[in-house]
Each structure stands twice: as structure tokens, then as C-alpha cells.
């Protein structure tokens, strides 16, 4: 069975094709890169509308298939930016009707977890999900993926990108800050905001921008933001692992590619006698393959949907999804 997934929650539109053994046959994407400022939802949606058909054609070519070989169409139903979600949902509906194959809407956050389980040896991990719009600590319990902790304001990726943008760096800013952080030597006193199992980053952003205006070097600020933010995430992740007595931690989301975050979480896991798993980089960022795989898992678990069920949900929470396939 072959599933085609369409991702389009924010800045990236991606098409992935996978088979029922989680072999990634194609995973192509294109990202909006605004010349200045952040992502404008309507401009991003227009970009997705222009790119989705060429990317579908490219994915089919890369996979060595015909469109007639696709057995299931899945798309990112939420959470995300409304115009972007509606654009890819429309594309998915059109493709499903044209091919006369089932269609399923996929929760974007759950997809990050499922692709990690699909391509690594992780069986039942705690997931540290870190991206631009989301930051959550997730684990499976009683038929759903439960959120054990999350950001109270902005995602950690949003923290990195907003600081970079205000400092005059291009989008995406996270990878640039990671390089700058390697040259940092001084730990700037930034707010460490852990509240129970939740975290908050907006205070850190404000403080870092204030230090920047006072002349603190970008290298030291990048170093300090990473050290403090990632320590917060490592703390709440370890607490979830201890509470659940879980020996596996899986990283997911675009920020999971950050080597310093991997180092800190990996050290914590090793100290606990646990194992850390990280998918390949192109499966950490937003991508169509994770949507395709999760849609295939849902279909095998008995999930079915009509076109009326494909309305997008900008605030589609991780813990709202009945996980019938596990």
C-alpha cells in the first residue's frame, strides 16, 4: 500500500510517499523564505498553492510510481495557519476525488511522533516535540497521546526565529544561531521559566533583545539562549520520563536537529540509563512523509473519513486524537 501525504501547516509545503513498511519513497518540499519580517499566512498559502502540484509530480517521479499507484491521500489537518491548512486540504480533496482513493486528515504533532517511531528503534517513547509553533512533552497513555508539559506562550523555534529576525538575521534563524552559539563564551543571565511541567519563552526573548540593544555580542546571546532554553526542555522531559518510568526519549520537530539540544537530552538520557532517538534531519522538519506514514497507520487502525470530515482545525490538539492504531 502506498500513501501520499501533503504537509502545509506553516512555512513549508511538502509531499511524501511511503509504503506500509515505512520506506520513504519520496519526500520533497519547498519553504517560504520571506525577505524581511515573519511568515504572512496568506502569502505562504499562495506559495503552497503554486508549489503543491509541481511537488506532487516530483514526488511521484522520485518514488518511481504513477499517481494510479497511490492508495491513500493524507494531509495536515492542523494545528497551523488557517490559509495554509485550507490550501493543502483543498489539494488533498481534489487528488482523493480524482484518484478515487480514501482521504484522511492528520494531526501534525502526532505525525512528528509517528514518523520517529516508524524510522527509529523507539517503541513507546516520551516525545520532546520542538518546532516553531509547538513545544510539547508527549507520551502515549490510555488510547491517546497525552501532553505532559508544553509551552505557555511561544514555541522554542519561534523564540529562536524571532530573536534572529529582530537581530537582523535571515529566516530561518535557528540554524544561524546554532553556529553563532559555538563561538559564545559568556552565559548571559536570561529568565529560566519552568512552571511545573510547562515552560515559557517570551520573557527570555524580551530579555535577550534588551541585552542585544545594550551591546552584548550575538555569539554570547545565541549561546545563552540555547543553554537556558534547552536546559528548561531537558528538565521537563526528564521529569516526564521519571513519572512514567520510561527508558526512551524521541526528539521531533525542526529544532530537534540542533546538535546542542541533542547533546543535552542525550546526556540526560544516558545518566538515566535511557536511550535517545532522533530521526534523520529531513524527517524532523515539517515534511510530507510523516503525514503519509501517519495517515497509513490511521487507515490500518480502522480510521475512515468522508470529505465532510476534512475541515481543517487551526487549534487541533495532540491529545484530541483517538489513537486506534496502537
C-alpha positions as CSV (number, residue, x, y, z in Angstrom):
1,X,0.0,0.0,0.0
2,X,1.3,3.5,-0.9
3,X,0.2,6.6,0.9
4,X,0.8,10.2,-0.3
5,X,1.0,12.9,2.3
6,X,0.6,16.6,1.9
7,X,2.1,18.9,4.6
8,X,1.3,22.6,4.8
9,X,0.8,23.9,8.3
10,X,3.1,26.9,8.1
11,X,6.1,27.9,6.0
12,X,6.7,24.6,4.3
13,X,4.7,22.7,1.7
14,X,5.8,19.1,1.4
15,X,4.8,15.9,-0.4
16,X,5.8,12.5,0.8
17,X,5.1,9.0,-0.4
18,X,5.6,6.0,1.9
19,X,4.8,2.3,1.8
20,X,3.4,0.1,4.5
21,X,6.9,-0.8,5.8
22,X,7.7,2.9,6.4
23,X,10.1,3.1,3.5
24,X,10.3,6.7,2.4
25,X,9.9,6.6,-1.4
26,X,9.8,10.3,-1.8
27,X,10.0,13.4,0.5
28,X,10.1,16.7,-1.4
29,X,9.3,20.1,-0.1
30,X,9.6,23.9,-0.6
31,X,9.8,26.5,2.1
32,X,8.7,30.1,2.1
33,X,11.6,32.4,2.9
34,X,10.4,36.0,3.4
35,X,12.9,38.7,2.5
36,X,12.0,40.5,5.7
37,X,9.7,40.0,8.7
38,X,8.0,36.8,9.6
39,X,5.6,34.5,7.7
40,X,2.5,36.1,6.3
41,X,-0.3,33.4,6.3
42,X,-1.8,34.5,3.0
43,X,1.5,34.8,1.2
44,X,2.5,31.4,2.5
45,X,-0.8,29.9,1.3
46,X,-0.3,31.4,-2.2
47,X,3.2,29.9,-2.2
48,X,1.7,26.5,-1.3
49,X,-1.0,26.8,-4.0
50,X,1.7,27.4,-6.6
51,X,4.0,24.6,-5.5
52,X,1.8,21.8,-4.4
53,X,1.0,20.4,-7.9
54,X,4.6,20.5,-9.2
55,X,5.8,18.9,-5.9
56,X,3.2,16.1,-6.3
57,X,4.5,15.4,-9.8
58,X,8.1,15.5,-8.5
59,X,7.3,13.1,-5.6
60,X,5.7,10.6,-7.9
61,X,8.7,10.7,-10.2
62,X,11.2,10.4,-7.3
63,X,9.2,7.4,-6.0
64,X,9.2,5.8,-9.4
65,X,5.4,5.4,-9.3
66,X,2.4,6.6,-11.2
67,X,-0.4,8.5,-9.5
68,X,-2.6,5.5,-10.0
69,X,-0.3,3.6,-7.6
70,X,-1.4,5.8,-4.7
71,X,-3.9,4.1,-2.4
72,X,-4.4,6.8,0.2
73,X,-4.2,10.6,0.4
74,X,-3.4,12.2,3.8
75,X,-3.0,15.8,4.6
76,X,-2.1,18.0,7.6
77,X,-5.4,19.0,9.1
78,X,-3.9,21.1,11.9
79,X,-2.7,22.7,14.0
80,X,-1.3,25.5,11.9
81,X,-2.0,28.7,9.9
82,X,-5.6,28.7,8.5
83,X,-4.9,29.8,4.9
84,X,-2.1,27.3,4.6
85,X,-4.1,24.4,6.0
86,X,-7.1,25.2,3.8
87,X,-4.9,25.2,0.7
88,X,-3.4,21.8,1.3
89,X,-6.7,20.4,2.3
90,X,-8.2,21.5,-1.0
91,X,-5.4,19.9,-2.9
92,X,-5.8,16.7,-0.9
93,X,-9.6,16.6,-1.6
94,X,-9.1,17.2,-5.3
95,X,-6.4,14.4,-5.5
96,X,-8.5,12.0,-3.5
97,X,-11.5,12.5,-5.7
98,X,-9.5,12.3,-8.9
99,X,-7.8,9.1,-7.9
100,X,-10.9,7.7,-6.2
101,X,-8.9,6.7,-3.1
102,X,-9.6,7.4,0.7
103,X,-8.6,10.6,2.3
104,X,-7.5,11.2,6.0
105,X,-6.7,14.4,7.9
106,X,-3.6,14.0,10.1
107,X,-2.7,15.8,13.3
108,X,0.6,17.5,12.6
109,X,2.0,17.0,16.1
110,X,1.1,13.3,16.2
111,X,2.8,12.9,12.8
112,X,6.1,14.1,14.2
113,X,5.9,11.3,16.8
114,X,4.7,8.6,14.4
115,X,7.4,9.1,11.9
116,X,10.0,8.9,14.6
117,X,8.6,5.6,15.8
118,X,8.5,4.5,12.2
119,X,12.1,5.1,11.2
120,X,13.9,4.6,14.6
121,X,14.0,1.7,17.0
122,X,11.9,3.6,19.6
123,X,8.8,1.6,20.6
124,X,6.9,3.6,23.2
125,X,9.0,6.8,23.8
126,X,8.4,10.1,25.5
127,X,8.5,12.6,22.7
128,X,10.1,16.0,23.1
129,X,8.4,17.9,20.3
130,X,10.2,21.2,19.5
131,X,9.3,23.3,16.5
132,X,8.5,26.9,15.5
133,X,4.8,26.8,16.6
134,X,4.9,24.0,19.1
135,X,6.8,22.8,22.1
136,X,5.4,19.8,24.0
137,X,6.4,16.8,26.0
138,X,4.1,13.9,24.9
139,X,3.6,10.2,25.8
140,X,1.1,7.6,24.9
141,X,-1.4,6.6,27.7
142,X,-4.9,5.2,27.7
143,X,-5.5,5.4,23.9
144,X,-4.2,8.9,23.3
145,X,-1.0,10.9,23.1
146,X,-1.1,12.9,26.3
147,X,0.6,16.2,26.7
148,X,2.6,16.1,29.9
149,X,4.0,19.6,29.5
150,X,4.1,22.4,26.9
151,X,4.9,26.0,26.3
152,X,2.6,28.5,27.8
153,X,3.3,31.2,25.2
154,X,5.6,30.7,22.1
155,X,7.4,27.6,20.8
156,X,11.1,27.3,21.2
157,X,11.6,27.6,17.4
158,X,9.6,30.8,17.5
159,X,11.9,32.1,20.2
160,X,15.0,31.4,18.1
161,X,13.5,32.8,14.8
162,X,12.0,35.9,16.4
163,X,15.2,36.8,18.2
164,X,17.2,36.2,15.0
165,X,14.8,38.3,12.9
166,X,14.9,41.2,15.4
167,X,18.7,41.0,15.4
168,X,18.7,41.3,11.6
169,X,19.4,37.7,10.7
170,X,17.5,35.9,7.8
171,X,14.8,33.3,8.2
172,X,15.1,30.6,9.4
173,X,17.2,31.9,12.2
174,X,17.6,28.8,14.4
175,X,20.4,27.2,12.3
176,X,22.3,30.5,12.2
177,X,22.1,31.0,16.0
178,X,23.3,27.4,16.4
179,X,26.5,28.3,14.5
180,X,27.0,31.6,16.4
181,X,26.4,29.8,19.8
182,X,29.5,27.7,19.2
183,X,31.6,30.8,19.5
184,X,29.9,32.1,22.6
185,X,31.8,32.1,25.9
186,X,29.8,34.1,28.4
187,X,26.4,32.9,29.9
188,X,24.1,35.9,30.0
189,X,21.5,35.8,32.8
190,X,18.3,35.1,31.0
191,X,15.0,34.1,32.7
192,X,14.6,30.3,33.4
193,X,10.9,29.9,33.2
194,X,9.8,26.4,34.2
195,X,6.3,26.2,35.8
196,X,5.6,22.7,36.9
197,X,5.8,20.7,33.7
198,X,5.3,23.7,31.5
199,X,7.8,26.2,30.1
200,X,7.6,29.8,28.9
201,X,9.9,31.6,26.4
202,X,8.6,35.1,25.8
203,X,10.4,36.5,28.8
204,X,13.6,35.1,27.6
205,X,13.1,36.7,24.2
206,X,12.4,40.1,25.7
207,X,15.5,39.9,28.0
208,X,17.7,38.7,25.1
209,X,16.6,41.6,22.9
210,X,17.3,44.0,25.7
211,X,20.9,42.6,26.2
212,X,21.4,42.9,22.4
213,X,20.4,46.6,22.5
214,X,23.0,47.1,25.3
215,X,25.7,45.7,23.1
216,X,26.0,42.1,24.2
217,X,27.6,40.0,21.4
218,X,25.4,37.8,19.2
219,X,27.7,34.9,20.0
220,X,27.1,35.1,23.7
221,X,23.4,35.7,23.3
222,X,23.0,32.8,21.0
223,X,25.0,30.6,23.4
224,X,22.9,31.7,26.4
225,X,19.5,31.3,24.7
226,X,20.4,27.8,23.7
227,X,21.8,26.8,27.1
228,X,18.9,28.2,29.1
229,X,16.1,27.2,26.8
230,X,17.4,23.7,26.2
231,X,18.1,23.2,29.9
232,X,14.4,24.0,30.6
233,X,13.3,21.5,28.0
234,X,15.7,18.8,29.3
235,X,14.3,19.3,32.8
236,X,10.7,18.8,32.0
237,X,11.5,15.9,29.7
238,X,13.4,14.1,32.4
239,X,10.5,14.7,34.8
240,X,8.1,13.1,32.4
241,X,10.4,10.1,31.9
242,X,10.7,9.7,35.6
243,X,7.0,10.0,36.2
244,X,6.3,7.3,33.5
245,X,9.4,5.2,34.3
246,X,10.0,5.4,30.5
247,X,13.5,4.5,29.2
248,X,13.1,6.0,25.7
249,X,13.1,9.6,24.6
250,X,12.4,10.6,21.0
251,X,13.1,14.1,19.6
252,X,10.9,15.6,16.9
253,X,10.3,18.9,15.2
254,X,12.7,21.2,13.4
255,X,14.6,22.3,16.5
256,X,15.4,18.6,17.1
257,X,18.1,18.9,14.5
258,X,20.1,21.2,16.9
259,X,23.2,19.4,18.0
260,X,23.4,21.1,21.3
261,X,19.9,20.1,22.2
262,X,20.7,16.5,21.2
263,X,23.8,16.6,23.3
264,X,22.0,17.9,26.4
265,X,19.0,15.5,26.1
266,X,21.3,12.6,25.2
267,X,23.4,13.2,28.3
268,X,20.3,13.3,30.5
269,X,19.1,10.0,28.9
270,X,22.5,8.3,29.4
271,X,22.6,9.4,33.0
272,X,19.2,7.7,33.5
273,X,20.2,4.6,31.6
274,X,17.8,5.5,28.9
275,X,18.1,5.8,25.1
276,X,17.6,8.8,22.9
277,X,16.3,8.6,19.3
278,X,16.4,11.3,16.6
279,X,15.0,10.9,13.1
280,X,17.1,12.0,10.1
281,X,17.1,15.8,9.7
282,X,14.7,15.9,6.8
283,X,12.1,14.0,8.9
284,X,12.5,16.3,11.8
285,X,11.4,19.4,9.9
286,X,7.8,19.7,8.6
287,X,7.5,17.1,5.8
288,X,5.0,15.2,3.7
289,X,6.5,11.7,4.6
290,X,5.4,12.0,8.2
291,X,1.9,12.9,7.1
292,X,1.8,10.0,4.7
293,X,3.0,7.5,7.2
294,X,0.6,8.6,10.0
295,X,-2.3,8.5,7.5
296,X,-1.3,5.0,6.6
297,X,-1.1,4.0,10.2
298,X,-4.5,5.5,10.9
299,X,-6.1,3.7,7.9
300,X,-4.7,0.4,9.1
301,X,-6.1,1.2,12.5
302,X,-9.6,1.5,11.1
303,X,-9.9,5.2,10.8
304,X,-12.1,6.4,7.9
305,X,-13.2,9.8,6.8
306,X,-15.6,11.5,4.4
307,X,-15.0,14.8,2.7
308,X,-17.2,16.4,5.3
309,X,-14.6,15.2,7.9
310,X,-11.7,17.0,6.3
311,X,-12.5,20.5,7.7
312,X,-9.2,21.9,9.0
313,X,-8.6,22.8,12.6
314,X,-6.1,25.5,13.4
315,X,-6.0,24.5,17.1
316,X,-6.1,20.7,16.6
317,X,-4.5,19.5,19.8
318,X,-2.3,16.4,20.1
319,X,-4.5,14.9,22.9
320,X,-7.7,15.2,20.9
321,X,-6.7,12.3,18.5
322,X,-8.0,8.8,19.4
323,X,-5.0,6.6,18.6
324,X,-6.8,3.5,17.4
325,X,-3.8,2.1,15.5
326,X,-1.8,1.3,18.7
